[in-house]
Amino acid sequence: MSYVLITGASSGLGKVFAQEYAALGANLILVARSEEKLLTLSAELRDKYNIDVRTLMQDLSLQESAEKVFAFCNREKLTVETLVNNAGFGLSGAFDSMPLEHLEKMIILHNLTLMKLTYLFLPDMKRRNRGSVLNVSSITAFQGIPYNAVYAATKAFILTFSESIREELRHYGIKVCSLCPGLTETAIFDKAGIDPYQTLMPIGPPEPVVRAAINGLEKNKNIIIPGLINKILIHGGRLLPRSLMLKLGIVLGRNKKAFLQNSC
Ligand SMILES: NC(=O)c1ccc[n+]([C@@H]2O[C@H](COP(=O)([O-])OP(=O)(O)OC[C@H]3O[C@@H](n4cnc5c(N)ncnc54)[C@H](OP(=O)(O)O)[C@@H]3O)[C@@H](O)[C@H]2O)c1
């Protein structure tokens, strides 16, 4: 049977991806560390939509975690039709004030695991001449973001990586898209100790972001930027000097106060 595999499905965008794909009748493989949350969600979706939902508790910031997810799917004979690489976390502060261990986990989770999962599931998609990969990047992918340096760099990796393989895989009927959300109301900020309302950026709920992503993946869009203001900021930003965009990037990476201090 075919499945949509969603990493980071226990909360935020990943949970909404699970709910939206379930409503479309897709069978699901939900991966995250919080077992209780995954089990509650899977029971809910199974009952409501009469679909098959598998859960896998896995820390994806460990080096060999992608291999473990792949082995689980092989053992259970689950065909991954759509891979949603969504799991992630935030960090904010001066680069050299961050614990190195956290930065390393971020790079493994956002980049190494995402790359490996894509690599491992691709051969089967190629054999079947169909499949989709949705990689969750961010609007921070388009430029340097002071006080969010590693986060922004990992998101830029996702964008460049996805665009590159998208072109390689076009002839195999495989879709590859990057989702670049703006600030979205999820638990990511609380977990990172960031107040998103202190920034100058608009913030919205996760449901429209996920619907735009599923719709964009269906149409095989290269980059999906939900929200008009986010689109204007990203496309308009390309016309401005990078040095100016870096200054404006502080608005995203830190907060209003820091931006005003840095502008003075
Ligand atoms: N919210 C925003 O404003 C925003 C904007 C742009 C991009 N994004 C991106 O959207 C994605 C989802 O974030 P969110 O906003 O929905 O945040 P969230 O509510 O905190 O959800 C993050 C998900 O990732 C999982 N996760 C975190 N670390 C993990 C690990 N080591 N191993 C396995 N799973 C892990 C979490 O599950 P467990 O804790 O149970 O493991 C959770 O399910 C991230 O890639 C984020 O960078 C978010």
The ligand as an ORCA input file, in Angstrom:
! r2SCAN-3c Opt
* xyz 0 1
  N       6.554     27.921     12.409
  C       7.196     28.720     11.582
  O       7.106     29.964     11.657
  C       8.046     28.134     10.485
  C       8.460     28.995      9.448
  C       9.240     28.473      8.434
  C       9.614     27.140      8.458
  N       9.199     26.319      9.489
  C       9.637     24.942      9.481
  O       8.499     24.107      9.590
  C       8.913     22.844     10.117
  C       7.944     22.421     11.200
  O       8.052     23.308     12.306
  P       6.792     23.777     13.162
  O       6.736     25.252     13.041
  O       5.610     22.979     12.836
  O       7.343     23.483     14.635
  P       6.835     22.518     15.790
  O       5.395     22.716     16.054
  O       7.793     22.706     16.893
  O       7.001     21.062     15.157
  C       8.281     20.532     14.909
  C       8.145     19.050     14.633
  O       9.456     18.538     14.373
  C       9.703     17.435     15.220
  N      11.093     17.344     15.608
  C      11.885     18.302     16.169
  N      13.090     17.798     16.455
  C      13.070     16.488     16.085
  C      14.006     15.433     16.143
  N      15.212     15.603     16.675
  N      13.646     14.214     15.683
  C      12.405     14.018     15.170
  N      11.470     14.976     15.069
  C      11.791     16.200     15.541
  C       8.819     17.692     16.459
  O       8.481     16.442     17.071
  P       9.062     15.862     18.450
  O       9.421     17.023     19.318
  O       7.938     15.023     18.946
  O      10.251     15.054     18.028
  C       7.576     18.303     15.834
  O       6.707     17.310     15.402
  C      10.358     23.024     10.603
  O      11.239     22.470      9.652
  C      10.511     24.536     10.655
  O      11.850     24.934     10.471
  C       8.424     26.804     10.496
*
